[in-house]
Amino acid sequence: MCDVCGCEDSVHTKETKIVDINQSLLKSNENAALANKKHFDEKGILALNLISSPGSGKTTLLEQTAEALKDDISMAVLEGDIETEIDAERIRKKGVPAVQLTTGGACHLESSLIHKGFHKLEHQLNNKKLDLLFIENVGNLVCPSFFELGEHIRVVLVSVPEGPDKPLKYPKAFKTSQVFIITKSDLVPHFDFDVESVKKAALSLNPSLKVFVLSAKTGEGLDEWFEFLKKEHLATDLHRLKKG
């Protein structure tokens, strides 16, 4: 019998069970995310979760960030992918510690995997202080937006070749983020992509979004991104000192 309306339709019953299971999974993940964030806070680490479609340039942006900041700010990366260590190896070649998190088919990272990966990372760091922790999520604009990982800042990226409709098609990714980055801006002349219109669409969903327009090829906007990270790192340090 249906738990919702009392009818004999088994479809309703199955749907109710699915909803209950999903809510339970999300709640469990949320609790683990809070534990992750508390752990990061205790260690004075600023955690950023990068979400986007595949190929938007997350790893390339992290490579550029590593080259620019690694001598002044200690950083590490938890790399999420369905398979392979390709992206983690790219980060390691830049002299930054990285732990690959393979989901084996799942389209997003979860807090429990972040917990395990971070402990592996701590072992690599061998008590070295860490300032910035980047979490590169699995390439997907849907599922990662539902799963908090304990990050302080969620960054959603869209590349110019993906088209201008992503904010309106995937609103939750933008509503739950604090930063929006448009990547591959050097390709704007070759695509039907109006930067200001895309910004407007994203800000209509989340007026507090901080927006960057970047090109790893030309360097456009990268300095602003680096300065943002320095400022956020400094704020984290000051907060930790005040708590003392």
C-alpha positions in Angstrom: 0.0 0.0 0.0 1.2 3.5 -0.8 2.6 5.4 2.2 1.5 8.7 0.8 -2.2 8.3 -0.2 -3.2 4.7 0.8 -3.7 3.4 -2.7 -2.3 0.2 -4.0 0.1 1.8 -6.4 3.5 0.4 -5.7 5.2 3.1 -7.7 4.3 5.7 -4.9 5.8 3.3 -2.3 9.0 2.9 -4.2 9.3 6.7 -4.7 8.8 7.3 -1.0 11.5 4.8 -0.1 13.9 6.4 -2.6 13.3 9.9 -1.2 13.8 8.6 2.4 17.1 6.9 1.4 18.3 10.0 -0.5 17.5 12.3 2.5 19.3 9.9 4.8 22.4 9.9 2.5 22.4 13.7 2.3 22.1 14.1 6.1 24.9 11.6 6.7 27.1 13.5 4.2 26.2 16.8 5.8 27.3 15.6 9.2 30.6 14.4 7.8 31.0 17.7 6.0 30.6 19.6 9.3 33.3 17.3 10.8 35.6 18.0 7.9 35.1 21.8 8.2 35.8 21.7 12.0 39.0 19.8 11.3 40.1 22.3 8.7 39.2 25.2 11.0 41.3 23.7 13.8 44.3 23.5 11.5 43.8 27.0 10.0 43.2 25.6 6.5 41.1 27.4 3.9 39.3 24.7 1.8 37.9 25.4 -1.7 35.7 23.0 -3.6 35.9 23.4 -7.4 32.9 22.1 -9.4 32.3 22.2 -13.2 31.6 20.2 -16.2 34.4 18.1 -17.6 37.0 20.0 -19.5 36.3 23.5 -18.1 39.8 24.0 -17.0 39.8 23.2 -13.2 43.2 21.4 -13.3 44.8 24.0 -15.5 43.7 26.7 -13.2 45.2 24.8 -10.2 48.4 24.4 -12.2 48.6 28.1 -12.8 47.7 28.8 -9.1 50.4 26.5 -7.9 53.1 28.2 -10.1 52.1 31.6 -8.9 51.6 31.0 -5.1 53.2 27.8 -3.9 56.4 29.7 -2.7 54.4 32.0 -0.5 51.3 29.9 0.5 51.4 26.2 1.2 48.8 24.3 -0.7 47.6 20.8 -1.6 45.0 19.2 -3.8 42.5 16.4 -3.4 41.8 15.3 -6.9 38.4 13.8 -7.7 37.9 11.6 -10.8 36.0 8.5 -11.7 39.3 6.7 -12.7 43.1 7.4 -13.2 45.6 9.6 -11.5 46.2 11.8 -14.5 45.2 15.1 -12.9 46.9 14.4 -9.6 50.1 13.7 -11.5 49.8 17.1 -13.3 49.5 18.8 -9.9 52.5 16.9 -8.4 54.6 18.0 -11.3 54.1 21.6 -10.1 55.6 20.7 -6.8 52.3 20.6 -4.9 51.1 17.5 -2.9 48.1 15.8 -4.3 46.0 12.8 -3.4 43.8 11.2 -6.1 40.3 10.3 -5.0 38.8 7.8 -7.5 35.0 7.3 -7.2 34.8 4.2 -9.3 31.8 5.5 -11.2 30.2 8.0 -8.8 29.6 11.4 -10.4 30.6 13.4 -7.3 32.8 13.4 -4.2 31.4 12.8 -0.8 32.5 14.0 2.7 33.6 10.6 3.8 36.0 10.3 0.9 37.4 13.8 1.7 38.0 12.7 5.2 40.0 9.7 4.1 41.9 11.6 1.4 42.8 14.4 3.8 44.4 11.9 6.2 46.5 10.5 3.4 47.5 14.1 2.6 48.4 14.8 6.2 50.7 11.8 6.0 52.4 13.2 2.9 52.8 16.6 4.5 54.5 15.1 7.6 53.3 17.9 10.0 54.1 20.7 7.5 51.6 23.5 7.8 49.0 23.7 5.1 47.3 27.0 4.1 45.1 26.2 1.1 43.3 22.9 0.4 41.8 22.7 -3.1 39.2 20.0 -3.7 38.8 19.3 -7.5 35.4 17.6 -7.7 34.4 15.1 -10.4 33.4 16.9 -13.7 29.7 17.4 -13.3 27.5 20.4 -12.6 24.6 18.4 -11.1 25.5 16.0 -8.3 28.4 17.9 -6.7 26.1 20.9 -6.0 24.1 18.7 -3.6 27.0 17.4 -1.6 28.8 19.7 0.9 32.4 18.5 1.6 33.4 20.8 4.4 34.7 23.5 2.2 34.7 27.2 3.1 34.4 28.4 -0.5 32.6 26.6 -3.4 33.8 27.7 -6.8 31.8 26.9 -9.9 33.5 27.2 -13.3 32.1 27.4 -16.8 34.3 27.6 -19.9 33.4 29.7 -22.9 33.0 26.7 -25.3 30.3 25.2 -23.0 27.9 28.0 -24.0 26.2 30.8 -22.1 23.2 28.8 -20.7 24.8 26.9 -17.9 23.7 29.2 -15.0 20.1 28.9 -16.0 20.3 25.2 -16.8 22.1 24.3 -13.6 20.9 26.9 -11.0 21.8 24.9 -7.9 25.5 24.9 -8.8 25.4 28.7 -8.8 23.1 29.2 -5.9 25.3 27.1 -3.6 28.6 28.7 -4.7 30.5 31.7 -3.5 32.7 32.2 -6.6 31.9 31.9 -10.3 34.8 31.7 -12.8 34.4 32.0 -16.5 37.4 30.2 -18.1 38.9 30.2 -21.6 38.0 33.8 -22.1 40.4 34.1 -25.0 37.9 32.0 -27.0 35.1 34.5 -26.7 35.6 35.9 -30.2 35.0 32.4 -31.6 31.8 31.5 -29.8 28.4 32.9 -29.2 29.1 33.8 -25.6 28.3 37.2 -24.1 30.3 37.5 -20.9 28.1 40.2 -19.4 24.9 38.3 -20.1 26.3 35.2 -18.5 27.4 37.2 -15.4 24.0 38.7 -15.2 22.3 35.3 -15.3 24.5 33.9 -12.6 24.1 37.0 -10.4 20.3 36.8 -10.8 20.5 33.4 -9.1 23.0 34.4 -6.5 23.7 38.2 -6.2 26.6 37.6 -3.7 28.7 35.6 -6.2 32.2 36.9 -6.8 32.9 36.6 -10.5 36.2 36.2 -12.3 36.8 36.0 -16.1 40.0 34.1 -16.8 42.2 32.8 -19.6 45.1 30.4 -18.7 46.4 31.0 -22.2 46.7 34.8 -22.1 46.8 35.3 -18.4 43.7 37.5 -18.3 42.1 37.7 -14.9 44.6 35.4 -13.2 46.2 38.1 -11.0 42.7 39.0 -9.6 42.2 35.3 -8.8 45.5 35.1 -7.1 44.9 38.2 -5.0 41.5 36.9 -4.0 43.2 33.7 -2.7 45.8 35.7 -0.8 43.1 37.8 0.8 41.0 34.9 1.8 44.1 33.1 3.2 45.0 36.2 5.2 41.5 36.4 6.6 41.7 32.7 7.7 45.0 33.3 9.4 43.7 36.4 11.3 40.6 34.5 12.4 42.8 31.6 13.7 45.0 34.1 15.6 42.0 35.8 17.2 40.6 32.4 18.4 44.1 31.8 19.6 
